[in-house]
């Protein structure tokens, strides 16, 4: 049973590291690529939550762990039934673990561009705190955007 707990804990850590929308984390494929930069001013911010992902990895891993654990209950057909019930329960639990582990606290930032247009961007909370009135830049690359404070001139 201890090895099952270890597997579930390792899976949770792995899933938590899989995805982020943080402005402080740049994807490897975006490094050394030219990005577009747009100047703006923060109008408002609000806390939001980015829903966790459900890739199926958590359910699959949970199903395997649950199936193995459940198959040790009883003998003969009881072990088969225990394995099936354990696999289903493990799959449901693994899916919930994945969804919870990949969920992020984020911020929705409403920015007014120099031309008067407004844009809303959701990103994970980074190290910078953005407040209404802050001069910012929106950096776009391959359909993604992040907002950071504008460098001082």
DODO-498600 format. One line per 3 residues: number of its first residue (from 1); for each residue z, y, x of N, C-alpha, C. Coordinates in nm, 2 decimals, m for minus. Atoms other than C-alpha are relative to their C-alpha. Layout:
BEGIN
NUM = Z,Y,X,Z,Y,X,Z,Y,X; ...
//
This chain:
BEGIN
1 = 0.00,m0.12,0.08,0.00,0.00,0.00,0.00,0.13,0.09; 0.00,m0.11,m0.09,0.07,0.23,0.29,m0.14,0.04,0.05; 0.13,m0.03,m0.05,m0.29,0.20,0.42,m0.08,0.06,m0.11
4 = 0.07,m0.06,0.11,m0.42,0.29,0.07,0.04,0.15,m0.01; m0.04,m0.14,0.01,m0.21,0.61,0.07,m0.06,0.08,0.12; 0.06,m0.07,m0.12,m0.34,0.69,0.42,m0.15,0.03,m0.03
7 = 0.14,m0.02,0.03,m0.70,0.65,0.30,m0.02,0.11,m0.10; 0.01,m0.10,0.10,m0.65,0.87,0.00,0.04,0.14,0.06; m0.03,m0.13,m0.06,m0.48,1.14,0.21,m0.11,0.05,0.09
10 = 0.11,m0.04,m0.09,m0.76,1.13,0.47,m0.12,0.05,m0.08; 0.11,m0.04,0.08,m1.02,1.15,0.19,0.03,0.15,m0.06; m0.03,m0.13,0.05,m0.84,1.46,0.04,m0.02,0.11,0.11
13 = 0.02,m0.09,m0.11,m0.84,1.63,0.38,m0.15,0.02,0.03; 0.14,m0.01,m0.02,m1.21,1.55,0.43,m0.07,0.08,m0.11; 0.06,m0.07,0.11,m1.31,1.68,0.09,0.04,0.15,0.00
16 = m0.04,m0.14,m0.01,m1.11,2.00,0.14,m0.08,0.08,0.10; 0.08,m0.07,m0.11,m1.31,2.08,0.45,m0.15,0.00,m0.03; 0.15,0.02,0.03,m1.65,2.01,0.29,m0.07,0.13,m0.03
19 = 0.07,m0.12,0.06,m1.72,2.35,0.13,0.08,0.12,0.00; m0.07,m0.13,0.01,m1.63,2.71,0.14,m0.10,0.11,m0.03; 0.08,m0.12,0.02,m1.76,3.04,0.02,0.05,0.12,0.08
22 = m0.06,m0.11,m0.07,m1.56,3.24,0.27,m0.09,0.09,0.08; 0.08,m0.09,m0.08,m1.72,3.55,0.42,0.02,m0.02,0.15; m0.04,0.02,m0.14,m1.55,3.45,0.75,m0.06,m0.13,0.06
25 = 0.06,0.13,m0.04,m1.74,3.11,0.77,m0.15,0.01,m0.02; 0.15,m0.01,0.00,m2.11,3.11,0.86,m0.05,m0.15,0.01; 0.06,0.13,m0.01,m2.32,2.80,0.80,m0.08,m0.01,0.13
28 = 0.07,0.02,m0.13,m2.47,2.65,1.12,m0.14,0.04,m0.01; 0.14,m0.04,0.01,m2.82,2.70,0.99,m0.03,0.15,m0.02; 0.02,m0.15,0.01,m2.76,3.07,0.93,0.03,0.07,0.13
31 = m0.03,m0.06,m0.13,m2.65,3.13,1.29,m0.14,0.03,0.07; 0.12,m0.05,m0.07,m2.91,3.32,1.50,m0.12,0.02,m0.09; 0.10,m0.03,0.09,m3.11,3.41,1.20,0.02,0.15,m0.05
34 = m0.01,m0.14,0.04,m3.20,3.77,1.09,0.04,0.00,m0.15; m0.04,m0.01,0.13,m3.03,3.87,0.77,m0.03,0.14,m0.05; 0.01,m0.13,0.06,m3.08,4.16,0.53,0.13,0.06,m0.02
37 = m0.13,m0.07,0.02,m2.81,4.42,0.51,m0.02,0.12,m0.10; 0.01,m0.10,0.10,m2.75,4.65,0.21,0.13,0.08,0.00; m0.12,m0.08,0.00,m2.50,4.94,0.21,0.04,0.02,m0.14
40 = m0.05,m0.02,0.13,m2.27,4.99,m0.08,0.14,0.04,0.00; m0.14,m0.04,0.01,m1.93,5.10,m0.21,0.06,m0.10,m0.11; m0.07,0.09,0.09,m1.68,4.87,m0.38,0.05,0.08,m0.12
43 = m0.04,m0.06,0.13,m1.63,4.96,m0.75,0.13,m0.06,m0.05; m0.12,0.07,0.04,m1.38,4.69,m0.83,0.00,m0.14,0.05; m0.01,0.14,m0.04,m1.25,4.35,m0.74,0.09,m0.07,m0.10
46 = m0.09,0.08,0.08,m1.08,4.07,m0.93,0.00,m0.14,0.05; m0.02,0.14,m0.04,m0.94,3.73,m0.85,m0.07,m0.09,m0.10; 0.06,0.11,0.08,m1.14,3.43,m0.97,0.02,m0.13,0.07
49 = m0.01,0.13,m0.06,m1.15,3.06,m0.90,m0.14,m0.06,0.00; 0.12,0.08,m0.01,m1.45,2.87,m0.78,0.03,m0.14,m0.03; m0.03,0.13,0.04,m1.45,2.54,m0.95,m0.04,m0.10,0.11
52 = 0.02,0.10,m0.10,m1.43,2.23,m0.73,m0.13,m0.08,m0.03; 0.12,0.07,0.01,m1.73,2.01,m0.67,0.03,m0.15,m0.05; m0.01,0.14,0.04,m1.79,1.66,m0.81,m0.12,m0.08,0.05
55 = 0.12,0.07,m0.07,m2.03,1.49,m0.57,m0.01,m0.14,m0.03; m0.01,0.15,0.02,m1.92,1.14,m0.67,0.07,m0.07,0.12; m0.06,0.06,m0.12,m1.78,1.08,m0.32,0.15,m0.04,m0.03
58 = m0.14,0.03,0.04,m1.42,1.11,m0.45,0.02,m0.11,m0.10; m0.01,0.11,0.10,m1.48,0.88,m0.75,m0.03,m0.13,0.07; 0.03,0.13,m0.06,m1.65,0.62,m0.53,0.11,m0.05,0.09
61 = m0.11,0.04,m0.09,m1.38,0.62,m0.26,0.12,m0.04,m0.08; m0.11,0.03,0.08,m1.11,0.62,m0.53,m0.02,m0.13,m0.07; 0.03,0.13,0.07,m1.28,0.33,m0.71,0.01,m0.12,0.10
64 = m0.01,0.11,m0.10,m1.30,0.12,m0.39,0.15,m0.02,0.03; m0.14,0.02,m0.03,m0.93,0.19,m0.31,0.07,m0.06,m0.12; m0.07,0.05,0.12,m0.82,0.13,m0.67,m0.04,m0.14,m0.02
67 = 0.04,0.14,0.02,m1.03,m0.19,m0.69,0.07,m0.09,0.09; m0.07,0.08,m0.10,m0.88,m0.33,m0.37,0.15,m0.01,m0.04; m0.14,0.00,0.04,m0.53,m0.23,m0.48,0.03,m0.09,m0.12
70 = m0.02,0.07,0.13,m0.57,m0.37,m0.83,m0.03,m0.15,0.01; 0.03,0.14,m0.02,m0.71,m0.70,m0.71,0.12,m0.08,0.05; m0.12,0.07,m0.05,m0.38,m0.78,m0.55,0.11,m0.02,m0.11
73 = m0.09,0.02,0.11,m0.21,m0.78,m0.89,m0.04,m0.13,m0.07; 0.02,0.13,0.07,m0.18,m1.13,m1.04,m0.09,m0.09,0.08; 0.07,0.11,m0.06,m0.38,m1.44,m0.96,m0.12,m0.04,m0.09
76 = 0.11,0.05,0.08,m0.72,m1.58,m1.07,m0.06,0.12,m0.08; 0.07,m0.10,0.09,m0.86,m1.39,m1.37,0.09,0.13,0.00; m0.08,m0.12,0.00,m0.56,m1.15,m1.36,m0.03,0.09,0.12
79 = 0.04,m0.08,m0.11,m0.67,m1.04,m1.01,m0.13,0.08,m0.03; 0.13,m0.06,0.03,m1.02,m0.97,m1.14,0.02,0.12,m0.09; m0.03,m0.11,0.10,m0.89,m0.77,m1.44,0.07,0.11,0.08
82 = m0.07,m0.11,m0.08,m0.65,m0.58,m1.20,m0.09,0.07,0.08; 0.10,m0.07,m0.08,m0.94,m0.51,m0.97,m0.09,0.10,m0.08; 0.09,m0.09,0.08,m1.16,m0.37,m1.25,0.08,0.12,m0.05
85 = m0.09,m0.11,0.05,m0.87,m0.16,m1.40,0.03,0.09,0.12; m0.03,m0.08,m0.12,m0.78,m0.04,m1.05,m0.12,0.08,0.04; 0.12,m0.08,m0.04,m1.14,0.06,m0.97,m0.02,0.11,m0.10
88 = 0.02,m0.11,0.09,m1.17,0.26,m1.29,0.10,0.11,0.01; m0.11,m0.10,m0.02,m0.83,0.43,m1.25,m0.02,0.07,0.13; 0.02,m0.06,m0.13,m0.91,0.49,m0.88,m0.11,0.10,0.00
91 = 0.12,m0.09,0.02,m1.25,0.64,m0.97,0.04,0.13,m0.06; m0.05,m0.12,0.08,m1.09,0.88,m1.22,0.09,0.08,0.09; m0.09,m0.07,m0.09,m0.82,0.97,m0.97,m0.07,0.06,0.12
94 = 0.08,m0.05,m0.11,m1.06,1.01,m0.68,m0.08,0.12,m0.04; 0.08,m0.11,0.05,m1.28,1.24,m0.89,0.09,0.13,m0.01; m0.09,m0.11,0.02,m0.98,1.46,m0.98,0.05,0.05,0.14
97 = m0.04,m0.05,m0.13,m0.87,1.47,m0.61,m0.11,0.08,0.06; 0.11,m0.08,m0.06,m1.22,1.58,m0.50,m0.01,0.14,m0.07; 0.02,m0.13,0.07,m1.24,1.85,m0.77,0.11,0.09,0.04
100 = m0.11,m0.09,m0.04,m0.89,1.98,m0.68,m0.01,0.04,0.15; 0.00,m0.03,m0.15,m0.95,1.96,m0.30,m0.11,0.10,0.03; 0.11,m0.09,m0.03,m1.28,2.16,m0.32,0.01,0.13,m0.08
103 = m0.02,m0.13,0.08,m1.15,2.43,m0.56,0.05,0.11,0.09; m0.03,m0.11,m0.09,m1.12,2.77,m0.40,0.05,0.13,m0.08; m0.03,m0.14,0.05,m0.94,3.10,m0.48,m0.10,0.09,0.06
106 = 0.11,m0.09,m0.05,m1.20,3.37,m0.46,0.02,0.13,m0.06; m0.01,m0.14,0.05,m1.27,3.73,m0.54,m0.14,0.04,m0.05; 0.13,m0.05,0.05,m1.55,3.88,m0.75,0.00,0.15,0.03
109 = 0.01,m0.14,m0.04,m1.66,4.21,m0.60,m0.12,0.07,m0.07; 0.10,m0.08,0.06,m1.85,4.47,m0.79,m0.03,0.12,0.09; 0.04,m0.10,m0.11,m2.05,4.69,m0.55,m0.11,0.09,m0.06
112 = 0.11,m0.09,0.03,m2.26,5.00,m0.62,m0.08,0.03,0.12; 0.09,m0.02,m0.12,m2.56,5.03,m0.39,m0.04,0.15,0.00; 0.04,m0.15,m0.02,m2.69,5.37,m0.25,m0.09,0.05,m0.11
115 = 0.10,m0.04,0.10,m2.97,5.37,m0.51,0.05,0.00,m0.14; m0.07,0.00,0.13,m2.72,5.34,m0.80,0.01,m0.13,m0.06; m0.01,0.13,0.06,m2.78,4.98,m0.87,0.14,m0.07,0.03
118 = m0.12,0.07,m0.02,m2.48,4.75,m0.91,m0.02,m0.15,0.03; 0.01,0.14,m0.02,m2.43,4.40,m0.78,0.14,m0.06,0.00; m0.13,0.08,0.00,m2.15,4.14,m0.83,m0.02,m0.12,0.09
121 = 0.00,0.11,m0.09,m2.08,3.89,m0.56,0.14,m0.07,m0.01; m0.13,0.08,m0.01,m1.82,3.61,m0.57,0.00,m0.07,0.13; m0.02,0.07,m0.13,m1.69,3.48,m0.24,0.15,m0.03,0.02
124 = m0.14,0.04,m0.03,m1.37,3.31,m0.11,0.06,0.12,0.06; m0.08,m0.11,m0.06,m1.10,3.55,0.00,m0.01,m0.02,0.15; 0.01,0.01,m0.15,m1.16,3.63,0.37,0.12,0.08,0.05
127 = m0.11,m0.07,m0.07,m0.94,3.81,0.62,0.01,0.14,m0.04; 0.00,m0.14,0.04,m1.05,4.15,0.51,0.04,0.02,m0.15; m0.03,m0.03,0.14,m0.90,4.30,0.19,m0.09,0.12,m0.04
130 = 0.09,m0.10,0.05,m1.16,4.49,m0.01,0.06,0.07,m0.12; m0.06,m0.08,0.11,m1.05,4.78,m0.23,m0.10,0.09,m0.06; 0.09,m0.09,0.06,m1.23,5.01,m0.47,m0.01,0.13,0.10
133 = 0.03,m0.12,m0.08,m1.39,5.30,m0.27,m0.04,m0.04,0.15; 0.04,0.04,m0.14,m1.44,5.09,0.05,m0.15,0.00,0.02; 0.14,0.01,m0.04,m1.77,5.13,0.22,m0.02,m0.15,0.05
136 = 0.03,0.14,m0.04,m1.92,4.78,0.26,m0.15,m0.02,0.02; 0.13,0.04,m0.01,m2.23,4.60,0.35,m0.01,m0.14,m0.06; 0.03,0.13,0.05,m2.38,4.31,0.17,m0.11,m0.07,0.09
139 = 0.09,0.07,m0.09,m2.54,4.06,0.40,m0.06,m0.12,m0.07; 0.07,0.11,0.08,m2.80,3.83,0.24,m0.09,m0.08,0.10; 0.08,0.09,m0.09,m2.97,3.53,0.40,m0.02,m0.13,m0.08
142 = 0.03,0.13,0.07,m3.15,3.24,0.23,0.06,m0.01,m0.14; m0.05,0.00,0.14,m3.04,3.34,m0.12,0.15,0.01,m0.01; m0.14,m0.02,0.00,m2.67,3.37,m0.02,0.04,0.14,0.03
145 = m0.05,m0.13,m0.03,m2.47,3.69,0.00,0.15,0.00,0.03; m0.14,m0.02,m0.03,m2.14,3.80,0.15,0.02,0.15,0.02; m0.04,m0.14,0.00,m1.96,4.13,0.14,0.11,0.02,0.11
148 = m0.09,m0.04,m0.10,m1.78,4.28,0.44,0.01,0.15,0.01; m0.02,m0.14,m0.02,m1.64,4.62,0.53,m0.11,0.05,0.09; 0.11,m0.06,m0.08,m1.91,4.85,0.68,0.06,0.04,0.13
151 = m0.05,m0.04,m0.13,m1.87,4.91,1.05,0.01,0.16,0.00; m0.01,m0.15,m0.01,m1.75,5.26,1.13,m0.10,0.06,0.10; 0.11,m0.06,m0.08,m2.02,5.49,1.27,0.06,0.07,0.12
//
